[in-house]
Amino acid sequence: MSPANERQRRHDPGRRDRIVETAMAVIVRDGLSGLSHRKVAAAADVPLGSITYQFASLDELAEEAFARYVARCSDHFEQALAASRSADELPRILAAEVGVYLASGDQLILAYELYLGSVRNPALRKLMNRWLRNTRGSLSRYLDEATARIVDGLIEGLLLHTLLEDEPMQPAELESAFRRLLGKSPA
């Protein structure tokens, strides 16, 4: 390695972020069970020791990657719902937001891997529960707590079904589903 490259590698203030982002990409590509220090180091173009220096364990790296993912999803959902001026617009906005998410590919795979990891990993379960609370909190601006939980259940079910179905629901079908669930007549 040339001295210039060596100096550049030593001073790499974005390394931790790059490792976390790369871990998400590795999870998408190989699944949570396929996440390894070596894969992340190679894909992030950092020395293997950087991974173990930055993260005490592979679980800690996965937890940080999923925490970042949950924060992004929650913020995006909150912003989308904030655009609604009334509860009558909610089915349309939910359909648009969920439709984009269902077509997102990598984001959907990360969601599935988080669901799966949450079954056996208490730290990931805490993150999953944070995501659910955030979603329900955003929905509670327009809905009572029980209805927000039901709508959230529909959204989460749609995510899982989309991973398995050949033909995901289209935006008009999504809006119709949310309208039925919320008792709103067609616009």
VOBA-1610 file (N, C-alpha, C; in pm, whole numbers, padded with zeros to 5 digits, always signed):
BEGIN
Met+00085-00118+00000Met+00000+00000+00000Met+00089+00123+00000Ser+00059+00219-00081Ser+00140+00340-00088Ser+00116+00424+00038Pro+00211+00508+00075Pro+00194+00594+00194Pro+00069+00681+00185Ala+00037+00729+00065Ala-00082+00814+00050Ala-00208+00736+00082Asn-00218+00613+00031Asn-00335+00528+00059Asn-00342+00492+00206Glu-00225+00464+00266Glu-00221+00429+00407Glu-00272+00544+00492Arg-00229+00666+00463Arg-00277+00783+00536Arg-00427+00802+00518Gln-00475+00782+00397Gln-00618+00799+00368Gln-00700+00698+00448Arg-00655+00575+00455Arg-00728+00474+00529Arg-00729+00501+00679Arg-00618+00553+00732Arg-00612+00579+00875Arg-00709+00691+00914His-00722+00789+00829His-00815+00899+00858His-00937+00879+00770Asp-01033+00810+00824Asp-01153+00776+00749Asp-01273+00801+00839Pro-01311+00930+00857Pro-01417+00962+00953Pro-01553+00901+00919Gly-01577+00864+00797Gly-01706+00805+00760Gly-01706+00654+00763Arg-01601+00596+00815Arg-01587+00450+00810Arg-01700+00378+00882Arg-01733+00419+01002Arg-01838+00350+01079Arg-01971+00353+01002Asp-02006+00469+00949Asp-02130+00480+00870Asp-02125+00390+00747Arg-02012+00389+00680Arg-01997+00304+00561Arg-02011+00157+00598Ile-01957+00118+00711Ile-01969-00020+00757Ile-02116-00055+00782Val-02187+00034+00848Val-02329+00009+00877Val-02410+00000+00747Glu-02388+00094+00656Glu-02459+00091+00528Glu-02426-00036+00451Thr-02301-00075+00455Thr-02259-00197+00385Thr-02321-00319+00450Ala-02332-00319+00581Ala-02395-00432+00650Ala-02540-00448+00602Met-02609-00336+00583Met-02747-00346+00531Met-02747-00408+00392Ala-02653-00368+00308Ala-02645-00424+00173Ala-02612-00573+00177Val-02526-00614+00267Val-02493-00757+00280Val-02615-00834+00330Ile-02690-00778+00423Ile-02811-00844+00471Ile-02911-00861+00357Val-02926-00759+00273Val-03016-00770+00158Val-02968-00881+00064Arg-02839-00884+00038Arg-02784-00979-00057Arg-02780-01122-00004Asp-02739-01139+00125Asp-02713-01273+00178Asp-02801-01312+00296Gly-02887-01223+00339Gly-02971-01251+00456Gly-02896-01223+00584Leu-02972-01208+00692Leu-02912-01185+00822Leu-02819-01299+00860Ser-02859-01421+00827Ser-02775-01536+00860Ser-02647-01538+00778Gly-02642-01465+00667Gly-02523-01459+00584Gly-02431-01342+00615Leu-02469-01262+00715Leu-02386-01148+00755Leu-02259-01197+00823Ser-02146-01149+00778Ser-02020-01185+00843Ser-01926-01065+00843His-01832-01066+00938His-01732-00960+00943His-01657-00951+00811Arg-01619-01065+00758Arg-01539-01068+00635Arg-01615-01011+00516Lys-01742-01048+00502Lys-01821-00997+00390Lys-01837-00846+00397Val-01864-00797+00517Val-01882-00652+00532Val-01751-00580+00507Ala-01641-00631+00562Ala-01511-00567+00542Ala-01476-00561+00394Ala-01496-00670+00323Ala-01464-00673+00180Ala-01552-00576+00102Ala-01680-00578+00129Ala-01772-00492+00055Ala-01753-00344+00089Ala-01714-00313+00213Ala-01693-00174+00255Ala-01552-00126+00223Asp-01468-00218+00178Asp-01329-00187+00147Asp-01257-00129+00269Val-01272-00202+00381Val-01202-00166+00504Val-01132-00291+00556Pro-01027-00273+00636Pro-00962-00390+00695Pro-01057-00463+00789Leu-01044-00593+00796Leu-01129-00675+00882Leu-01126-00624+01025Gly-01009-00583+01072Gly-00996-00532+01207Gly-01081-00409+01234Ser-01114-00333+01130Ser-01199-00216+01147Ser-01339-00255+01193Ile-01386-00366+01143Ile-01520-00411+01181Ile-01521-00447+01329Thr-01424-00527+01370Thr-01420-00571+01509Thr-01381-00457+01604Tyr-01310-00358+01554Tyr-01278-00240+01634Tyr-01404-00155+01656Gln-01482-00136+01552Gln-01601-00050+01559Gln-01719-00117+01630Phe-01727-00249+01619Phe-01843-00321+01672Phe-01796-00440+01755Ala-01844-00448+01877Ala-01800-00554+01970Ala-01840-00693+01921Ser-01946-00699+01842Ser-01993-00829+01793Ser-02068-00810+01661Leu-02090-00919+01594Leu-02170-00916+01472Leu-02314-00877+01505Asp-02364-00921+01620Asp-02498-00883+01662Asp-02509-00731+01679Glu-02407-00669+01736Glu-02409-00525+01753Glu-02414-00454+01618Leu-02339-00503+01521Leu-02341-00445+01387Leu-02480-00460+01325Ala-02538-00578+01335Ala-02673-00601+01281Ala-02775-00510+01349Glu-02763-00497+01480Glu-02856-00411+01555Glu-02845-00266+01510Glu-02723-00218+01489Glu-02707-00079+01445Glu-02761-00061+01302Ala-02736-00160+01218Ala-02787-00152+01080Ala-02939-00147+01081Phe-03002-00234+01159Phe-03148-00235+01164Phe-03202-00112+01236Ala-03131-00061+01335Ala-03176+00062+01402Ala-03180+00178+01304Arg-03080+00186+01219Arg-03076+00291+01117Arg-03192+00273+01019Tyr-03216+00149+00979Tyr-03325+00118+00887Tyr-03460+00157+00948Val-03483+00119+01073Val-03609+00150+01141Val-03627+00301+01152Ala-03522+00373+01186Ala-03531+00519+01197Ala-03569+00581+01063Arg-03506+00534+00955Arg-03538+00587+00821Arg-03683+00558+00783Cys-03724+00435+00805Cys-03863+00399+00769Cys-03963+00478+00851Ser-03938+00489+00981Ser-04029+00562+01069Ser-04036+00710+01030Asp-03921+00770+01004Asp-03919+00912+00964Asp-03994+00932+00832His-03971+00844+00738His-04036+00857+00607His-04187+00843+00622Phe-04231+00745+00700Phe-04374+00722+00721Phe-04437+00843+00790Glu-04370+00895+00891Glu-04420+01012+00963Glu-04434+01131+00868Gln-04335+01155+00784Gln-04341+01266+00688Gln-04454+01247+00588Ala-04474+01125+00543Ala-04581+01098+00446Ala-04717+01126+00508Leu-04737+01080+00631Leu-04865+01103+00696Leu-04886+01249+00734Ala-04778+01320+00762Ala-04789+01461+00797Ala-04843+01544+00680Ala-04831+01491+00558Ala-04881+01561+00440Ala-05034+01558+00433Ser-05096+01471+00511Ser-05242+01459+00509Ser-05304+01576+00585Arg-05407+01632+00527Arg-05477+01743+00592Arg-05597+01695+00673Ser-05642+01571+00647Ser-05757+01519+00720Ser-05758+01367+00716Ala-05837+01309+00802Ala-05850+01163+00807Ala-05910+01109+00677Asp-05987+01191+00605Asp-06046+01146+00478Asp-05939+01118+00373Glu-05826+01187+00381Glu-05717+01166+00286Glu-05630+01046+00323Leu-05647+00995+00443Leu-05559+00891+00494Leu-05553+00766+00404Pro-05664+00713+00356Pro-05654+00593+00270Pro-05567+00616+00145Arg-05581+00732+00083Arg-05502+00762-00036Arg-05354+00775-00002Ile-05325+00845+00107Ile-05184+00864+00146Ile-05122+00732+00190Leu-05196+00653+00266Leu-05145+00523+00307Leu-05119+00433+00185Ala-05211+00434+00091Ala-05194+00352-00029Ala-05070+00394-00106Ala-05050+00524-00120Ala-04932+00573-00192Ala-04804+00535-00119Glu-04801+00558+00011Glu-04682+00528+00090Glu-04651+00379+00091Val-04751+00299+00117Val-04731+00154+00121Val-04696+00102-00018Gly-04759+00157-00121Gly-04728+00115-00258Gly-04582+00138-00294Val-04529+00253-00257Val-04387+00283-00282Val-04301+00184-00205Tyr-04336+00160-00082Tyr-04257+00069+00001Tyr-04261-00074-00054Leu-04379-00117-00098Leu-04391-00253-00150Leu-04309-00273-00277Ala-04286-00165-00349Ala-04208-00173-00473Ala-04058-00147-00448Ser-04020-00129-00323Ser-03885-00084-00292Ser-03776-00189-00304Gly-03811-00314-00310Gly-03710-00418-00326Gly-03624-00437-00204Asp-03509-00370-00200Asp-03414-00388-00091Asp-03475-00354+00044Gln-03554-00247+00050Gln-03616-00208+00178Gln-03710-00317+00228Leu-03779-00377+00137Leu-03872-00484+00172Leu-03797-00607+00224Ile-03685-00637+00162Ile-03602-00749+00208Ile-03547-00721+00347Leu-03503-00599+00371Leu-03455-00564+00505Leu-03566-00580+00609Ala-03687-00541+00573Ala-03801-00558+00665Ala-03819-00705+00698Tyr-03819-00788+00597Tyr-03836-00932+00620Tyr-03725-00987+00710Glu-03601-00948+00684Glu-03489-00997+00764Glu-03502-00949+00909Leu-03554-00828+00928Leu-03577-00779+01064Leu-03688-00859+01132Tyr-03796-00886+01060Tyr-03902-00971+01117Tyr-03844-01104+01161Leu-03773-01168+01072Leu-03717-01300+01099Leu-03619-01295+01215Gly-03530-01197+01214Gly-03433-01186+01323Gly-03498-01156+01456Ser-03611-01087+01455Ser-03682-01051+01577Ser-03739-01170+01651Val-03758-01277+01581Val-03816-01396+01643Val-03727-01448+01755Arg-03595-01446+01734Arg-03503-01507+01830Arg-03407-01409+01897Asn-03400-01286+01848Asn-03304-01191+01902Asn-03379-01081+01976Pro-03368-01077+02109Pro-03443-00976+02187Pro-03409-00832+02149Ala-03285-00804+02114Ala-03249-00667+02075Ala-03320-00628+01945Leu-03326-00721+01849Leu-03398-00692+01724Leu-03548-00683+01750Arg-03598-00762+01842Arg-03741-00754+01876Arg-03772-00615+01932Lys-03683-00560+02014Lys-03702-00424+02066Lys-03710-00323+01951Leu-03621-00339+01852Leu-03625-00250+01735Leu-03756-00265+01659Met-03798-00390+01641Met-03923-00415+01568Met-04040-00350+01643Asn-04040-00364+01774Asn-04146-00303+01853Asn-04140-00151+01848Arg-04020-00095+01840Arg-04006+00050+01823Arg-04068+00093+01691Trp-04040+00016+01586Trp-04096+00047+01454Trp-04248+00044+01461Leu-04303-00059+01523Leu-04449-00070+01533Leu-04508+00047+01614Arg-04443+00082+01723Arg-04491+00196+01804Arg-04483+00326+01724Asn-04374+00344+01649Asn-04360+00465+01568Asn-04470+00474+01463Thr-04496+00361+01396Thr-04601+00359+01294Thr-04736+00391+01356Arg-04765+00325+01466Arg-04894+00349+01533Arg-04903+00492+01585Gly-04792+00546+01630Gly-04791+00686+01675Gly-04824+00780+01560Ser-04768+00753+01444Ser-04798+00837+01326Ser-04945+00824+01288Leu-04995+00703+01294Leu-05136+00680+01259Leu-05232+00740+01362Ser-05189+00746+01487Ser-05278+00793+01593Ser-05311+00942+01581Arg-05243+01010+01494Arg-05278+01149+01466Arg-05418+01155+01404Tyr-05459+01048+01338Tyr-05587+01044+01267Tyr-05681+00935+01318Leu-05627+00837+01390Leu-05705+00719+01429Leu-05694+00694+01579Asp-05794+00627+01633Asp-05783+00585+01773Asp-05680+00472+01782Glu-05637+00441+01902Glu-05530+00345+01922Glu-05561+00206+01866Ala-05682+00159+01888Ala-05719+00025+01839Ala-05720+00020+01686Thr-05773+00123+01623Thr-05776+00126+01476Thr-05635+00141+01419Ala-05553+00222+01485Ala-05414+00237+01439Ala-05342+00102+01442Arg-05369+00023+01544Arg-05306-00110+01554Arg-05354-00202+01442Ile-05480-00195+01409Ile-05535-00279+01301Ile-05478-00236+01165Val-05472-00106+01141Val-05416-00056+01015Val-05269-00096+01005Asp-05196-00084+01115Asp-05056-00124+01116Asp-05043-00274+01085Gly-05133-00354+01140Gly-05132-00498+01110Gly-05152-00524+00962Leu-05242-00449+00899Leu-05263-00464+00754Leu-05136-00427+00678Ile-05074-00317+00717Ile-04951-00274+00649Ile-04844-00381+00663Glu-04822-00428+00784Glu-04717-00529+00806Glu-04748-00658+00730Gly-04874-00697+00727Gly-04913-00816+00651Gly-04890-00797+00502Leu-04918-00678+00452Leu-04894-00649+00311Leu-04746-00662+00276Leu-04661-00619+00368Leu-04516-00630+00344Leu-04477-00776+00326Leu-04523-00860+00416Leu-04488-01002+00408Leu-04549-01068+00285His-04672-01038+00255His-04737-01099+00138His-04667-01058+00009Thr-04623-00934+00001Thr-04559-00887-00121Thr-04430-00963-00148Leu-04361-01002-00044Leu-04239-01081-00062Leu-04268-01218-00122Leu-04389-01267-00101Leu-04423-01403-00142Leu-04510-01411-00267Glu-04580-01305-00298Glu-04674-01308-00410Glu-04606-01272-00543Asp-04658-01330-00648Asp-04610-01294-00781Asp-04665-01159-00825Glu-04784-01126-00781Glu-04851-01001-00820Glu-04886-00920-00696Pro-04801-00826-00656Pro-04835-00745-00539Pro-04957-00656-00567Met-05022-00614-00461Met-05138-00527-00475Met-05099-00396-00543Gln-05186-00349-00628Gln-05164-00224-00700Gln-05218-00108-00615Pro-05175+00014-00645Pro-05218+00130-00564Pro-05370+00142-00547Ala-05446+00118-00651Ala-05592+00128-00639Ala-05647+00022-00544Glu-05590-00098-00549Glu-05632-00204-00457Glu-05596-00169-00313Leu-05478-00111-00296Leu-05435-00071-00162Leu-05528+00036-00105Glu-05559+00136-00187Glu-05647+00242-00139Glu-05784+00186-00104Ser-05834+00096-00187Ser-05963+00033-00159Ser-05958-00044-00027Ala-05849-00115-00002Ala-05835-00191+00123Ala-05835-00097+00243Phe-05761+00012+00234Phe-05757+00107+00347Phe-05892+00175+00365Arg-05961+00206+00255Arg-06094+00267+00266Arg-06192+00172+00334Arg-06189+00047+00295Arg-06278-00052+00358Arg-06249-00064+00506Leu-06122-00075+00539Leu-06084-00092+00678Leu-06123+00028+00762Leu-06109+00147+00705Leu-06137+00269+00779Leu-06280+00318+00763Gly-06360+00246+00685Gly-06500+00285+00666Gly-06516+00415+00591Lys-06426+00441+00499Lys-06431+00565+00421Lys-06487+00533+00283Ser-06578+00615+00236Ser-06633+00596+00103Ser-06529+00637-00001Pro-06540+00583-00125Pro-06445+00620-00230Pro-06444+00771-00254Ala-06325+00821-00288Ala-06310+00966-00312Ala-06373+01005-00443
//
